[in-house]
């Protein structure tokens, strides 16, 4: 039987089982978010319920199932992928403009009759999302049940909790000790008037305790909750994952471990005041907190702390970028030597680029699934080649490669577009316009504390001037040997310019404008940049971007006449620095490739 047909049949069977469970519970609709009890972006296998039920493998979506209808709400990055993966499943693709849209909530309010019930598992429903959902349903006299995990009832072979060991992140790559980080957090708690602070987000926990793991694909984190008081800190996790020496070290630093499942019981014993981030903790966990406990709601202090890299961390990150650039030089040298002589597919890109990084010191894993899209596939921003569906790299066109690595000394994320065969004049024009957008943002100076979404227009201006645009954000925060997507800053006009998105020194942000011609080609150029002080005037303090990524931008795709002198000078200076800093780590054909690709324009 064809694999696609078999998958379609399985999905229909799973939906039928869910509907049976809904009928038995008296539920009119079941909401299945893409979430775990930690509201992670990348999920452990146990909590991939939406993917298991729908067959859609993208990283963001919300599934709603009723007795007659099943719909998957997906933003524009995934429309093409979702349309293909949902075909024949009976699940309707619901297109939404951005990943943060609440259109599925509006749909529920409009389509579920008064007096009926909507179910969603509170353990994977964020507190802020729960409030929005309850408000919308209450207005229509629709009940919300959060005490049911209907998926668990029908997912008979559901995976258990992940088991990889937890390990310490140590100096020199971890310059600040956990004792120092805990002291800073407790000072922030005092300022907020909080006796306790509960954290569920895995990257916050990994940062705070200088610990790492491998429970989640691409992110070096581990499944845990944390409860911090002014005199004690408790880490709730599978204790078998922490060896005796590490447990002793944690105890000396005032950190004690407890079983993962005990977090609700500990919360139930609290008194005083509790600091929580309503967007980063689930309703299910907070239901255990006594009503007598005063809740202080604010962004997790560790979210701010980990976003502002120290000078020592920045130094490690610069060294990591040089090695990552060397790995990319080795990869591209191999690619150009092999192209046209051997059969290459998009799948070969991931294998070879990961192998090149693995030879570099401190490499741990990729930081996300490599995107390698040739021509039309490159027009899908979150495309991923699979053994069942991928392209051969041959003929003429553009190859887009978005990849990254997790190193002990930092996290990398880079996109480059390279020519295959002959590049058309239209492709060179598109490429150059995207390059102008990237340079515009890279050269920007901006007030310290500006809300990061407000900067998005700087990159888009050169494209808007030509009547062009792209559907994703211009940039996201990046962790330090942590999640490749990190807040609080984001360069996207779709995001609300709230106070917590302020740009501060030490933040690392991607700059990645793009341009996509559906069915033809896609172009995205991405570097990571570090916020640096840029002086003070009578109008306040200013910041600039220090470009961290070290890899040539392929000048064979550029239409030089579209660049002004300032842009050409920026590109030539960037290539000079790439050559100077990466060359000491190379030899042979990789060094020759680097030298050739960094010649002045």
N, C-alpha and C positions, 0 to 999 in steps of 0.2 A: 504493500500500500504506500502511496506517495506520502512523504513526511508531512507536507502541508495539510493534506486531507486528514491524516491521523491526528494532528494537532487540533484542527478545527473540531473534530469529533470529540476529543477529550475535553476541550473547553466547553462545548455544549453540555456534556455530561456533568461537569463541575457546576455549571450554572444551574442545571436542573436539581442537583443535590442541595445547593444553597437555597433555591426557591422552596424546596420541601421543608428545610429547616425554618425558613421565614414563615411559612404557612403554619407550622406547628407552634411557633412562638407568637403568632398573631401580629406579624410585622409587615407593613405595606412596602417598605423600602429599606434596603441595606446599603450603607455607605462604606466603601473600602478605600481609605486613603493610602497613599504611598508613604508609609511611616512605620516607625518602631517606637518602643517606649522612650526613646531618646531623641526622637524627631530628627533622625539622621538623614543626610542626603543619599548616601549609599547604605544599603541595608544588608544585615546578615541574612543568610538564607531563610532562617526561621520566620522572618517578618516580611518576606516577599509575597504577601497574600494577594495584593492587586495583580502582580505579574502571574501568579499561579492561577488565578481565576480568569484572567482576560487573555493571557498569551502575549500582551504588549510588554516589551522588554526595555522601553525607555525609562529614564530615571525619575520622571515627574508625570503624574496623572492621578485622577480620582475616578473610581468606578462606582456607579450607582446601579443597583439591580432592583427592579420591581417584578411583580408577577408577569407583566407583559413586556416590559422594556428593560434593556440593559444599555447604559451609555457610559462612554469613557471620555472624560473632559481632559483635553490635551492642548498645550500651547503650540504656537506656530513652528517651533523648532522641530516638532515631532509629527507634524501632520502627514507627511509622506510615509514615514515609517509606520505610523499607527494605521493608516489606511491599508497598507499591505498586510500587517500582522493581524488586523481584526477581520480581514476578509473571510466570510463564511462562518464566523463565530456567532453571529446574531447580535453582536455588540455594535452599537451605533457610535461613530466618531462624532464627538461634540467639540467643535473648534472654539478655542478661547484665545484672546489676544496675548496674554502674558501668563507666566507660570504662577503668579500670585492672585489671579482672578478668582472671584467667589461666585462665578456664574452657576456653578453646580448647586450652590445654596439657593440661589434665586429659582433655579429649575425645580428643586424640591418644594419650595414654598408655593410655586404655581401649579404643580402637578399632583401633589399628595392631598387628597381630600381631608377636610376638617374631621376630626375625631379619629383619624388613623395614626399609625405609629411609624417613626423612622428609627432604625437601629444603627449604632456605630460603636465599636469597641473603645471604651474610654481609655484603655491602656495605650492606644496609639493615636489619640485625638488630643492635639494641643489645646491648652487652656483657652487661648485667645480664639482659636478656631471654634471651640465648643461654645463660647459665648456668642459668637456671630451666628452659628447654626441655631442655637436655642432661641435667640431673639427673633430670627426670621420665621422659625416654625411656630413659636408661640403666637406670633401675630396672625397666623392662619389657623389657630386652634389645632395644631398638629403636635402630637407628643413625641418626645425624644427619649429613647432608651439607650443608656450607655453601659448597661451591666451585662450585655450579651456579646460574646465572641462567636458569632455564627460561623465564621470561616473555620475556626478551630474545630467546630463540630463536624465539619465535612472533609477537612484536610487530614485524612487518616494517617498519612505518612509524613506529617509535618516534621521538619528537622528540629533538633534540639538546640540548646545554646552552643555557641562556638567555643572551642577548647584550646586554641593556641596559647602559649604561655605569655605572661606579662613580663617585660624587662625594663630596666632602668635606662633612661636617657641621661648620659653622664658628661662631665666636662671633657674636652673643651667645647663640645658641641652644645652642651646645656650650661651656659655660663652662670645662670641664677639658680641657686639651690631651692629645693621645695620648701625649706624653712623660711627663706626670704620671700617666696611667693605667697606662702600662707600668712606671713606677717602683713604683707601688703593687702591681701584680701581681707584680713580681720580689721585693718584700719578702715577699709572701704565699708565694711559692715557697721563699724562704729559710726561713721558719718551718716549712714542710712538709718541708724537707730535699730539695728537688727541684732538679735541674740543668736540666731541661727541662719544658715544659708544652705539651701538644697540645690544641688546641681545634677542634671541628668545628661546634658550634652557631652558627648564622648570626647570631643577635642578640648573642651574646657577642662575636663577631668585629667586628660593626658598631660596637658600643659601644666596644670596646677601641681601635680604630684611628680612631674618629671618621669613619667612612665609611658611606655609605648606597648603596642600589641599588634595583632594581625587578625582581629575578629571581623573587620569590614574590608571588602575589596578596595585596594588602592590607598586607603587611609590608615596610618599606623596607630590605630586606636583599639580600645578593648571595651567590652560591654560592662558597664558599671554605673552606679549612682554614688553620690558623695554628700555627706552631711557634715557641715563645718560649724563648730561652735567656737567661742573665744578661748576655750581651754582644750578642746579635743577635735579630732577630725576622724570620720569613719568612712571607709571605702567599702561599698557593697559590691561584691563580685564573686565569681567562682573562685574560692580560696585555693583550690587545687592548682590554679594557674600561676600562683605566686610561690616561688620556692622559699625555703626556710631562711637563707641569708638575706633575701630581699625583704621578707616579712620582718626580720629583725631590724634591718635598716630603716624601714618605714616606722616601726615602733619607736626607735630612738629619735625619730623626727616628729613624734607625736601623732602618727597616723596609724590607726588600727583597722583591721579588715573584719568584715562580717559577710555572711552568705548573701548572695544577690537578692534572694527572695525576702530577706528581712527588712528591706527598706520601708515598706508600708507600715510595718509594726513599729519601727523606730519613730517614724513620723507621727504615729498615733500617740506617742508618749511625750511629745513636745509641749512646752509651755513658753510663754514670753512672746517674742516676735520672730517671724520667719521671712527672710528675703528670698524672693523667687523672681524669675523672668517669665512672665506669662506667655511669651512666644517660644519659650525653650523648655517647657515642662508640660507633661500631659495631665489632663483632667483626672485620669484614673489614679495617678499617684497622689495628687493633692486631695482627693476625696478622703484619704486617710488622716489628714491633718485636723485636729480638733477645732471646732468653731471658736473656741476661746483664744486660739492663737491669732495674734494680729499679723496680717500679711502685709509685707512691704514689697511692692511690685516695682521692679526696675531691671534694666539690662544687667546680666551677670557681670560683675566687675572683672572677671577673668577674660571676658570677651574683649574688653578694652585693653587689658594688660597684654594679652598674647598678640593683639594686632599691632602693637607698637614695639617693633623689634629693637633690642638694645644695640649699642655700637658693637659689642662682642658678637652678637648673633648676626649682625649685618656683615661683619668681617668674614665669618664662616660662610655666609650665603654668597658673598662675592667669590670665594675660593670654590665653592660648589658650582657656581655658574661657569667658571673657567673649565672645570672638568666636564660639566654637561656640554659645554660648547665643543670641547675636544671630542666627546662621544659623537656629537652630531656631525662634526667634520669627518670623522672616520666613516660614519654611515653614508653621508652624501658622496664621499669619494668612491665608496663601493657602489653606490647606486648609479652614479654616472658612468663608471667603468662597465657595469653590468647591463645597463639599459641598451637594448637593441642587439645584445649578444646572447642573452638568455631570456627565457620566458619569465616575466615578473608579473605578479598580481598584487592587489592591495593587501592581501594577507601577508606577503613577504615583508612589507614595510614594518609592521609591528614586530615581527620576529627579529629582524635585523637591527632595528633601532633599540629594542630592549637589550639585545645582546651587547651592543656597543656601550650602552650605559652600564651594564653589569660588570664591565671590565674596569670601571672607574672607582676610585676609593670612596667608601662610605655609601655606595648604592645599596638600597634596600628593596625597592620595587618600583614599578610604574606608578605615577600619581593619578592616573585615570586610564580608561581604555583608549588606546591609540585610535585616532581618526585618520584614515588614509582614504581620500576620495578623489578619484580620477574623473575629470570632466563633469558629467551630470551628477555623479555621486558627491562631488565637492560642493554642489549647490544645496545640500542638506546639512545644515550646521552641526547636527549631532548624529550624522551618519556613522555606521560602524559596519565594516565588512565582515561577513560570516562565511563559513565554508559553503553554505547553501547559496549565498548571494554576494558576489564580489565581481570586480572588473579586472580584466587583464590590462596592464599598462603598456600600450602600444599605439602607434600612429602619432597624431598630433593633438596637443592640448595642454592642460594644466593639471598638476597633481598637488592637492592640498594635504598637508600633514600636520596634525595637531597632536602633540605628545608631551609627556612630562615624566619626571622621575622624583622618587622619594629618596633623599639622602640624609644621613645623620646630621649633615650641616645645612639642611634646607630642602625646600620643595620647588620644583621647576615646572613650568608650563609654557610652551612655545608653539607657535604656528608659523609655518613657512609654506610658500607656494613655489613650485619649481616647474620649468618648462619641459615638455616632452615633445620631441620633434619640433615642428614649426609653430610659433606663437603668432596668432593673428593680430592685426592692428587694434581691433576692438578689445581683445584680451589685454594687450599692453596698456591701452587707455584705462580700462577698469582697474588693472593692477596698480597703475600709477596714482589714480584717484584714491584708492584705499591707502596707498603709501603716504600720500599727502595728509590724509586723515590721521594716520598713526603719528606722523611727524608733528602735526599741529598739537596733538595732546602731549606728546613727549617734550615739546618745547615750552609748554604752558607754565606760567607763574600764576599763583592763586593765593588768596588769603588763607592763613591758617584758621581752621575751624569752619571753613565753608562746607555746606552740606554737599557731600560727594555727588549725588545725582545731578546737581546743577552744572557740573563740569562736562556732562555728556555731550552737550551741544558743540563744544570746542572741536571734538573729533568729527562730528557729523557735518559741520559747516561746509567743508570742501565737497562733500557728496551732495548735500542739500542744494548747493549752488548749481549742480548739474541735474537736479530733479531726481536724485537717487537716495537710497536709504537702506538700512538693514534691520532685521526684526529682533535681534538680540541686544543685550547691553554692550557697552563699550568695554567694561572691565569689572572685575570682581577682586575682592581681597584674597590673599594667598597666605596660608599658614607657614610656620617654620617647622619643617619635618612633621607636618600635621595636614589638615584637610586642604586640598587644592582650592576649594571654594570656602572662603572665610569672611565673616563680617567683622565689624559692622559696616564698613564702607562698600559702596557699589557705584559704578559709573553707568547709570541707566536712568533715563528720564521717566521710565515706567515706575520707578521706585519713588516713594514719598520722601521728600527732603526733610526727614525728621532729625531732631537734635543728635541722636546717637550715631548718625551717619557722618558726622563731622570729620574732615580730613586733619590728621595730626602727624607730626614727625614720626618716622619709623615704620609707617604702614607700607606694606607691599601690595601693589595692585597691578592687575593685568591691564594692558592697553591693546585692544583687539578689534578694531573696526573691520567690517567686511562688506562684501557685495556679492549677491547671489543671483545668477540667471537660471531659473528652474529649467531643468532638462538640458542645460548647456555646460555651465561651469560655476564654480564658486571660488571666491578669493577672500582670504582672511590673513592678516599679518599681525602677529602677537609677540610682544615683549612684556616682561615683568619690570616694574619700576618701583623705586623706593622713595618715599616722601622725605625730602631734605630741606632744612632751613634755607631760605633764599634772601635773607636780610629783612630789615625792619625800616619802615618809613613812618611819617607822621600819621599814616592811615592804618598802621598795624603791622603785624608780622606776616611774612609771606613764605610760601613753600614752592619747591620745584620738584620735578621728577628726576631721579638718577636712574638711568637705564641699567638694569642688572643683566639681562639676557645677552649672551655673547654668541651670535651666530649670524653669518652673512645673510643679507636680503638679496635675492637673486636679481642682479641688474639686467640680465637678459630679458626680463619681463617688463622692464621700465621703458616708457616713452619719455626720454630726457627733456624734450621740449615743453612738457607739461609741468616740470619742476622749476621753481624760481631759485635764485642763487642761494637764499637762506636754506631752502630745503636740500639743495645739492650739497651745501657745506655740511649740514647736519649728517647726511648720509655718509659722506666721505670721512668725517670725523668719527662716526660710529664704526665704520669698517676699519679705520686705522686702530681704534682701541681693541676691536675684536681680534685683529691680527696680532697686536702686541701682547695681549693677555692670554690668548689661547695657543699661540704658536709654541711656547715652551713645553707644552704638553703633547706635542705631535712630532711625527717624523714621517719620512717616506711620502707615499701618495696622498695621505691625509693632509700633510703640511703643504704639499704642492697645491692641493685643492683649495685650502684656506687662502693661500697666497693669491691664487688666480681669482677667487670670488670676492676678495677684499680690495681689488684695484680701484683707484679713484674713478668716479664717473666723469 
